[in-house]
């Protein structure tokens, strides 16, 4: 896959396309980029036209404003809508991971016509912030983020189960390149705390909610709380899986996505 760019409004979005079939958009988490899905995309490409992209202030996506401001969830949902239509699709399946799940929820509320089926992985429900839903965990996580890059190993231990890090010790440094005081990082942190008024009951798309039983970033009870607010949903608790399921268990995640997105009988 090669990087392409799509310009709309005040953002130049970096994206990649892979595969054939119905369009499927993957939305990454707070500190991540489209590359978090590198192991997942080849597993989905036989079934879907997979679209991965970098959100504002992430990866290779560029703000075109002279004085960039923090993005709102409405901005990020609008960027996704513009990308879907700009690539020639009326609608797409949408998968959001962690903060990307918040963007996906906003897209499904504000641009319902653009969303076919919705998958929310390791995320928390609008409009509440994670600090409201898990105060102790969110405060601890914020402290670790402020101490980056020195806390990279400790932060990785929040995102991945201990046994998995024994198998993949390289991931202990996955956060080492994050610089929390950079202008981009400060704007991104503000975007992550955006909590606009939103009614999840307005989401008409069939939804799959996936939670990792060992998630220490978004506790499974917080993620599964989405289910009480979605009109049409299926939920799965994945044993032995932490927060970053696309990195830890791409095959397991791909199997659930293919089953849900291509099954004509799901949630009818």
C-alpha positions as CSV (number, residue, x, y, z in Angstrom):
1,X,0.0,0.0,0.0
2,X,1.2,3.5,-0.7
3,X,0.2,6.7,1.1
4,X,-2.3,9.0,-0.6
5,X,-3.7,12.3,0.4
6,X,-7.2,13.8,0.4
7,X,-7.7,17.5,1.0
8,X,-11.0,18.9,2.3
9,X,-11.5,22.2,4.2
10,X,-8.6,22.8,6.6
11,X,-7.1,19.3,6.6
12,X,-5.0,17.2,4.3
13,X,-5.6,13.6,5.3
14,X,-3.1,10.8,4.8
15,X,-4.8,7.5,3.9
16,X,-4.2,4.1,2.4
17,X,-6.4,1.7,0.5
18,X,-6.2,-2.0,0.3
19,X,-8.4,-4.9,-0.9
20,X,-11.7,-5.2,-2.7
21,X,-15.3,-5.3,-1.6
22,X,-17.6,-3.1,0.5
23,X,-15.8,-0.1,2.0
24,X,-14.5,-0.4,5.5
25,X,-13.0,2.5,7.5
26,X,-10.7,1.8,10.4
27,X,-10.3,4.6,13.0
28,X,-7.2,4.6,15.3
29,X,-6.8,5.6,18.9
30,X,-5.5,8.7,20.7
31,X,-1.7,8.3,20.4
32,X,-1.8,6.1,17.3
33,X,-1.9,6.4,13.6
34,X,-3.2,4.3,10.7
35,X,-0.2,2.0,11.2
36,X,-1.7,0.5,14.3
37,X,-3.8,-1.6,11.8
38,X,-0.9,-2.9,9.7
39,X,-1.4,-6.5,10.9
40,X,-5.1,-6.3,10.6
41,X,-5.5,-4.9,7.1
42,X,-4.2,-7.9,5.2
43,X,-6.7,-10.1,7.0
44,X,-9.6,-7.9,6.0
45,X,-8.5,-7.0,2.5
46,X,-9.9,-10.2,0.9
47,X,-13.3,-9.2,2.1
48,X,-13.4,-5.4,2.1
49,X,-12.0,-2.2,0.5
50,X,-10.1,-1.2,3.6
51,X,-9.5,2.5,4.3
52,X,-7.1,3.5,7.0
53,X,-6.2,7.1,7.6
54,X,-4.5,9.4,10.1
55,X,-6.8,11.7,12.1
56,X,-5.9,15.4,12.6
57,X,-2.7,15.9,14.5
58,X,-1.7,12.3,14.0
59,X,0.7,10.6,11.6
60,X,1.1,12.3,8.2
61,X,-2.2,14.2,8.2
62,X,-1.6,18.0,8.1
63,X,-3.6,20.9,9.4
64,X,-3.8,23.6,6.7
65,X,-4.8,26.4,9.1
66,X,-2.3,29.2,9.8
67,X,-3.0,28.8,13.5
68,X,-4.3,25.2,14.1
69,X,-6.8,24.7,16.9
70,X,-7.7,21.5,18.7
71,X,-10.1,19.4,16.7
72,X,-13.5,18.6,18.1
73,X,-15.2,15.3,17.7
74,X,-17.6,17.0,15.2
75,X,-14.5,18.0,13.2
76,X,-13.1,14.5,13.2
77,X,-16.4,13.0,12.3
78,X,-16.7,15.5,9.4
79,X,-13.2,14.6,8.2
80,X,-14.2,10.9,8.1
81,X,-17.5,11.7,6.2
82,X,-15.5,13.8,3.7
83,X,-13.0,11.0,3.2
84,X,-15.7,8.4,2.6
85,X,-17.6,10.5,0.0
86,X,-14.4,11.8,-1.5
87,X,-13.3,8.3,-2.3
88,X,-16.6,7.7,-4.1
89,X,-18.6,5.9,-1.4
90,X,-22.1,6.8,-0.3
91,X,-21.6,4.8,3.0
92,X,-19.1,2.5,4.6
93,X,-18.7,0.1,7.5
94,X,-16.9,1.9,10.3
95,X,-14.6,0.4,13.0
96,X,-13.4,2.6,15.8
97,X,-10.7,1.6,18.3
98,X,-10.4,3.4,21.7
99,X,-10.7,7.2,21.0
100,X,-11.4,6.2,17.4
101,X,-14.6,4.6,18.7
102,X,-15.6,8.0,20.0
103,X,-15.1,9.5,16.5
104,X,-17.1,6.5,15.1
105,X,-20.0,7.2,17.5
106,X,-20.0,10.9,16.5
107,X,-20.0,9.9,12.8
108,X,-22.9,7.6,13.3
109,X,-24.9,10.3,15.0
110,X,-24.0,13.3,12.9
111,X,-23.7,11.6,9.5
112,X,-25.9,8.5,9.9
113,X,-26.3,8.2,6.1
114,X,-22.5,7.5,5.8
115,X,-22.4,4.6,8.2
116,X,-23.5,1.1,7.2
117,X,-22.5,-1.1,10.2
118,X,-20.6,0.1,13.2
119,X,-18.0,-1.7,15.3
120,X,-16.8,-0.1,18.6
121,X,-13.6,-1.6,20.1
122,X,-12.3,-0.8,23.6
123,X,-14.0,2.5,23.7
124,X,-16.3,4.5,26.0
125,X,-19.8,6.0,25.4
126,X,-20.5,9.6,24.4
127,X,-20.9,12.1,25.9
128,X,-19.1,11.2,29.2
129,X,-15.3,11.5,29.4
130,X,-13.2,8.6,30.5
131,X,-12.3,10.6,33.6
132,X,-15.9,10.7,34.6
133,X,-16.4,6.9,33.9
134,X,-13.2,5.7,35.5
135,X,-11.7,8.5,37.5
136,X,-8.8,6.6,39.2
137,X,-7.8,4.8,36.0
138,X,-7.9,8.0,33.9
139,X,-5.9,10.0,36.4
140,X,-3.2,7.3,36.5
141,X,-3.1,7.1,32.7
142,X,-2.8,10.9,32.4
143,X,0.2,10.9,34.8
144,X,1.9,8.3,32.7
145,X,1.2,10.3,29.5
146,X,2.7,13.4,31.0
147,X,5.9,11.6,31.9
148,X,6.5,10.3,28.4
149,X,8.9,9.2,26.9
150,X,10.3,8.1,30.3
151,X,7.1,6.2,31.2
152,X,6.8,4.4,27.8
153,X,7.3,0.9,29.4
154,X,4.7,1.5,32.1
155,X,2.3,2.9,29.6
156,X,2.7,-0.2,27.3
157,X,1.9,-2.4,30.3
158,X,-1.4,-0.6,30.5
159,X,-2.2,-1.2,26.9
160,X,-1.0,-4.8,26.6
161,X,-1.3,-7.8,29.0
162,X,1.9,-8.9,30.7
163,X,2.1,-12.3,29.0
164,X,1.8,-10.7,25.6
165,X,4.6,-8.3,26.3
166,X,6.8,-11.3,27.2
167,X,6.1,-12.5,23.7
168,X,6.5,-9.1,22.1
169,X,9.0,-7.2,24.2
170,X,9.5,-4.7,21.3
171,X,6.1,-3.2,22.2
172,X,7.4,-2.0,25.5
173,X,8.8,1.0,23.7
174,X,5.8,1.6,21.4
175,X,5.1,4.9,23.2
176,X,8.7,6.1,23.3
177,X,8.4,8.5,20.4
178,X,5.4,10.3,21.9
179,X,6.2,13.9,23.0
180,X,3.3,15.1,25.1
181,X,4.4,18.7,25.2
182,X,4.6,19.2,21.4
183,X,2.0,21.5,19.8
184,X,0.4,18.5,18.0
185,X,0.2,16.4,21.1
186,X,-1.4,19.2,23.2
187,X,-4.0,19.7,20.5
188,X,-4.7,16.0,20.3
189,X,-5.0,15.7,24.1
190,X,-7.7,18.5,24.0
191,X,-9.5,16.6,21.2
192,X,-9.6,13.4,23.3
193,X,-11.3,15.2,26.2
194,X,-14.1,16.7,23.9
195,X,-17.5,15.6,25.3
196,X,-20.2,17.1,23.2
197,X,-23.9,16.5,23.7
198,X,-24.7,13.3,21.9
199,X,-27.6,10.8,22.0
200,X,-26.4,7.2,21.3
201,X,-30.1,6.2,20.9
202,X,-30.0,8.1,17.7
203,X,-27.6,5.6,16.1
204,X,-29.6,3.5,13.7
205,X,-26.7,1.3,12.4
206,X,-26.4,-2.2,13.7
207,X,-23.4,-2.1,16.1
208,X,-20.9,-4.6,17.5
209,X,-19.3,-3.7,20.8
210,X,-16.0,-5.5,21.5
211,X,-14.2,-5.3,24.9
212,X,-11.0,-6.9,26.1
213,X,-11.4,-8.7,29.4
214,X,-7.8,-7.5,30.4
215,X,-8.2,-3.9,29.2
216,X,-6.6,-1.6,31.8
217,X,-7.2,1.6,29.7
218,X,-10.9,1.3,29.1
219,X,-12.2,-1.3,31.6
220,X,-14.6,-3.8,30.0
221,X,-17.5,-2.7,32.2
222,X,-17.1,0.9,30.8
223,X,-16.9,-0.4,27.2
224,X,-19.9,-2.7,27.5
225,X,-21.9,0.2,29.0
226,X,-22.4,1.3,25.4
227,X,-24.8,-1.6,25.0
228,X,-27.4,-0.1,27.3
229,X,-27.7,3.0,25.0
230,X,-27.5,1.5,21.5
231,X,-30.8,0.4,19.9
232,X,-29.4,-2.4,17.8
233,X,-26.2,-4.1,19.1
234,X,-24.3,-7.3,19.7
235,X,-21.5,-7.4,22.3
236,X,-18.5,-9.7,22.8
237,X,-16.1,-9.8,25.7
238,X,-12.7,-11.2,24.5
239,X,-10.8,-13.2,27.0
240,X,-7.1,-12.6,27.6
241,X,-7.2,-9.5,25.4
242,X,-6.0,-6.0,26.5
243,X,-6.7,-2.6,25.1
244,X,-4.9,-2.7,21.8
245,X,-6.7,-5.7,20.3
246,X,-5.7,-4.8,16.7
247,X,-2.1,-5.2,17.7
248,X,-2.4,-8.0,20.2
249,X,-4.9,-10.2,18.4
250,X,-5.5,-9.2,14.8
251,X,-6.7,-12.6,13.6
252,X,-9.3,-12.8,16.4
253,X,-10.5,-9.2,15.7
254,X,-10.6,-9.9,12.0
255,X,-12.7,-13.0,12.5
256,X,-15.3,-11.0,14.5
257,X,-15.3,-8.2,12.0
258,X,-15.9,-10.5,9.0
259,X,-18.6,-12.5,10.8
260,X,-20.5,-9.3,11.9
261,X,-20.1,-7.2,8.8
262,X,-20.8,-9.8,6.2
263,X,-23.6,-11.8,7.9
264,X,-26.9,-10.8,6.4
265,X,-28.8,-12.1,9.4
266,X,-27.0,-10.0,12.0
267,X,-29.4,-7.7,14.0
268,X,-32.2,-7.9,11.5
